[in-house]
Every structure is written in C-alpha cells, then in structure tokens.
Amino acid sequence: MTGRLDGKVCVVVGAGQQPGPTIGNGRATSMRFAQEGARLLLVDRVGDAVERTRNDVTAANTTTEVATLTVDITADDAPDTIMRTAIETYGRLDVLHNNVGIGAGDAPPHRLADDVFDRIIDVNLRSLWRCCRAAIPQMREQGAGVITNISSIASVAANHIAAYRMSKAGVDALTRNLAVTNAKHGIRVNAILPGLIDTPLGVDSAAAALGIDREVLAERRAATVPMGHQGTAWDVANAALFLASDEAAFVTGVCLPVDGGQSARVG
Ligand SMILES: NC(=O)c1ccc[n+]([C@@H]2O[C@H](COP(=O)([O-])OP(=O)(O)OC[C@H]3O[C@@H](n4cnc5c(N)ncnc54)[C@H](O)[C@@H]3O)[C@@H](O)[C@H]2O)c1
C-alpha cells in the first residue's frame, strides 16, 4: 500500500458489477482506492453485488474502513441519502466516483423506443447530475473535493447506440460545466472515457444480445483497438486513482480517454 488516497472519504456509486468472468470497472476502482488507503462508501442498486465488492475490498486492504448502501440512484431522494450517509459515517466527502451506466435495449436513432431513451438518459445522465449536485454543497463547505464521472468513448464515436451516446455526451458536457463553475471552490471534476474494456458489461452482455460467444466478440473488439487488445477494469481504476489523488491537483475539466488509442482515430 502506498497511501495515495490516505484517509480520503471516497463514495463509489455503482460499486457492484454484473456477474461474469472478469472484474467490472466499479469493483476494480473500489479495490484500487482501498489499496491506497481510502475510506469507502460503496453504493449500488443490487445488495449482493455491493456486498461482494465489500468482501473484495477488505481482501485488498484488511484495514480499510468500508460502508455499503443499497439504493437505486434514480429514486428522488437517492442522491441526498448517499451524501448524508457518507457524512454521517465519516464526517466529510472527498471523492465522488460516478460509475453507473446502462445501455440495454439501445438502438440507432431511427429505431430507438421512447421508454429506452427515457431509461438510459434517466440513469446515465439525470441521476448522475443529481448525485453531483447533492455532493457540491459539502465539497464547497470543505473548500475541496473531487468528482470523477465515468463516461465512454461512445460519447464521441458510436453511431448505433443513440441513447447511450447522447447520455455520455451529456456527461462530458456536465463534467466541463461543473469543473468551471466549481474550480474556485477547490473542487475538481473530470471524466474518464473508457474504450473497449473486457468487463461483463462490455463483453458478456453484448455477446448475449448478439447471440455469439464471448470469445468471438472479445476477439472482434480487440481487433478494432490500435493497441491490439481490449483494456481491463484495472486500466480504468488506475486512471480513476490518479484523478482522485493529489497528483492530479491541477487537473480539472478533462475528459480522459482510456481506450488503447481508439479515439485518436476521431477528428
Ligand atoms: N465495459 C466497457 O467496455 C465500457 C466502455 C465504456 C464505458 N463503460 C462504462 O463503465 C461503467 C460501468 O462499468 P462496470 O464494468 O462497472 O459495469 P457494471 O454494469 O458491471 O456495474 C455497474 C453497477 O452499477 C449498478 N447500477 C446500475 N443501475 C443502477 C442504479 N439505477 N442505481 C444504482 N446502481 C446501479 C449495477 O447494479 C452494477 O453493479 C458504465 O458507466 C459504463 O457506461 C464501460
């Protein structure tokens, strides 16, 4: 343990993961934060998933303080409940890491259904924004805080999944907006844009929807990445660790691709 987040209170929203053979972004980030000395509040809609992350976090650092909260972030009172729980448990809030993102049922714009659009925008954008809004007063009072939003390179390059792309483009815009409006209060706000990451969400769910083997899809995805392979959730977690740490003290308003060079093809 090197203590890059020593004592920092970090809230990871979407800290569970879909079951599957690889580790998800939220769980890997929670473990990485714990290894660096963070005190954690792990939040997820699925109780079993967040408890599994708690076990993995404790295995990663047996001295970590870790609390969990099972809540759906689309509920009206969820953002206030999350921030209140963090402050009641630890007395402050240093890092809000927004990992929740969904895309099931998405389609190209000419085939996209109203209810799918509404659900994806509600979870990925509206609820994320409401979580940021709920965290800002405490961070302003402290004169310090970090928010990291998990976007996607789909925000700049994906043409067959309209609602997901629109939601993540909104996350990028919100990130820059929050960064500028809160910079003088000592609050840094950044986004990570993962590319093709080998998680159950990225590979297994998509393979099931396409009716093909995970290995076939994994190979196809890897072939489109300039570096020749998919990333792992640890790549995303390590970027999140940097942005959350004091090493990134002068970094705000950044939308950081973690994508093996894929977005370098755009533009
Ligand atoms: N895997 C990839 O290839 C890839 C690429 C780009 C971006 N991303 C982004 O990474 C993030 C997620 O990665 P992951 O591997 O951790 O995914 P995951 O789906 O395994 O984990 C997300 C967690 O969020 C929880 N969640 C979903 N809806 C919720 C809600 N309404 N309230 C509370 N919790 C909720 C789920 O229960 C799950 O435990 C998403 O934002 C996704 O868009 C992934």
The ligand as a Tripos MOL2 file, in Angstrom:
@<TRIPOS>MOLECULE
LIG
   44    48     1     0     0
SMALL
NO_CHARGES

@<TRIPOS>ATOM
      1 N1        -17.0310   -2.1520  -20.2490 N.am      1 LIG1
      2 C1        -16.8630   -1.3020  -21.2360 C.2       1 LIG1
      3 O1        -16.4210   -1.6790  -22.3360 O.2       1 LIG1
      4 C2        -17.2180    0.1640  -21.0260 C.ar      1 LIG1
      5 C3        -16.8720    1.0490  -22.0310 C.ar      1 LIG1
      6 C4        -17.1680    2.3820  -21.8670 C.ar      1 LIG1
      7 C5        -17.7880    2.8220  -20.7170 C.ar      1 LIG1
      8 N2        -18.1240    1.9480  -19.7390 N.ar      1 LIG1
      9 C6        -18.8000    2.4980  -18.5540 C.3       1 LIG1
     10 O2        -18.2770    1.9000  -17.3660 O.3       1 LIG1
     11 C7        -19.2890    1.9600  -16.3490 C.3       1 LIG1
     12 C8        -19.6470    0.6140  -15.7430 C.3       1 LIG1
     13 O3        -18.7070   -0.3460  -15.8380 O.3       1 LIG1
     14 P1        -18.8750   -1.6460  -14.9390 P.3       1 LIG1
     15 O4        -17.9910   -2.6700  -15.5340 O.co2     1 LIG1
     16 O5        -18.6450   -1.3240  -13.5010 O.co2     1 LIG1
     17 O6        -20.4240   -2.0580  -15.1980 O.3       1 LIG1
     18 P2        -21.4230   -2.9770  -14.3900 P.3       1 LIG1
     19 O7        -22.7200   -2.8950  -15.1020 O.co2     1 LIG1
     20 O8        -20.8400   -4.3380  -14.1660 O.co2     1 LIG1
     21 O9        -21.5230   -2.2580  -12.9800 O.3       1 LIG1
     22 C9        -22.3120   -1.1150  -12.7990 C.3       1 LIG1
     23 C10       -23.0230   -1.2210  -11.4790 C.3       1 LIG1
     24 O10       -23.9870   -0.1630  -11.4610 O.3       1 LIG1
     25 C11       -25.1470   -0.6420  -10.8260 C.3       1 LIG1
     26 N3        -26.3240    0.1340  -11.2290 N.ar      1 LIG1
     27 C12       -26.9560    0.1180  -12.4260 C.ar      1 LIG1
     28 N4        -28.0280    0.9220  -12.3950 N.ar      1 LIG1
     29 C13       -28.0680    1.4610  -11.1490 C.ar      1 LIG1
     30 C14       -28.9480    2.3580  -10.4990 C.ar      1 LIG1
     31 N5        -30.0260    2.8570  -11.1230 N.pl3     1 LIG1
     32 N6        -28.6880    2.6870   -9.2150 N.ar      1 LIG1
     33 C15       -27.6150    2.1890   -8.5630 C.ar      1 LIG1
     34 N7        -26.7530    1.3220   -9.1270 N.ar      1 LIG1
     35 C16       -26.9730    0.9620  -10.4040 C.ar      1 LIG1
     36 C17       -25.2660   -2.0880  -11.2520 C.3       1 LIG1
     37 O11       -26.0390   -2.8380  -10.3390 O.3       1 LIG1
     38 C18       -23.8060   -2.5380  -11.2920 C.3       1 LIG1
     39 O12       -23.4070   -3.1810  -10.1000 O.3       1 LIG1
     40 C19       -20.5440    2.4880  -17.0040 C.3       1 LIG1
     41 O13       -20.6950    3.8590  -16.7480 O.3       1 LIG1
     42 C20       -20.2830    2.2210  -18.4770 C.3       1 LIG1
     43 O14       -21.0510    3.0450  -19.3050 O.3       1 LIG1
     44 C21       -17.8460    0.6170  -19.8730 C.ar      1 LIG1
@<TRIPOS>BOND
     1     1     2 1
     2     2     3 2
     3     2     4 1
     4     4     5 ar
     5     4    44 ar
     6     5     6 ar
     7     6     7 ar
     8     7     8 ar
     9     8     9 1
    10     8    44 ar
    11     9    10 1
    12     9    42 1
    13    10    11 1
    14    11    12 1
    15    11    40 1
    16    12    13 1
    17    13    14 1
    18    14    15 2
    19    14    16 1
    20    14    17 1
    21    17    18 1
    22    18    19 2
    23    18    20 1
    24    18    21 1
    25    21    22 1
    26    22    23 1
    27    23    24 1
    28    23    38 1
    29    24    25 1
    30    25    26 1
    31    25    36 1
    32    26    27 ar
    33    26    35 ar
    34    27    28 ar
    35    28    29 ar
    36    29    30 ar
    37    29    35 ar
    38    30    31 1
    39    30    32 ar
    40    32    33 ar
    41    33    34 ar
    42    34    35 ar
    43    36    37 1
    44    36    38 1
    45    38    39 1
    46    40    41 1
    47    40    42 1
    48    42    43 1
@<TRIPOS>SUBSTRUCTURE
     1 LIG1         1 GROUP 0 **** ****
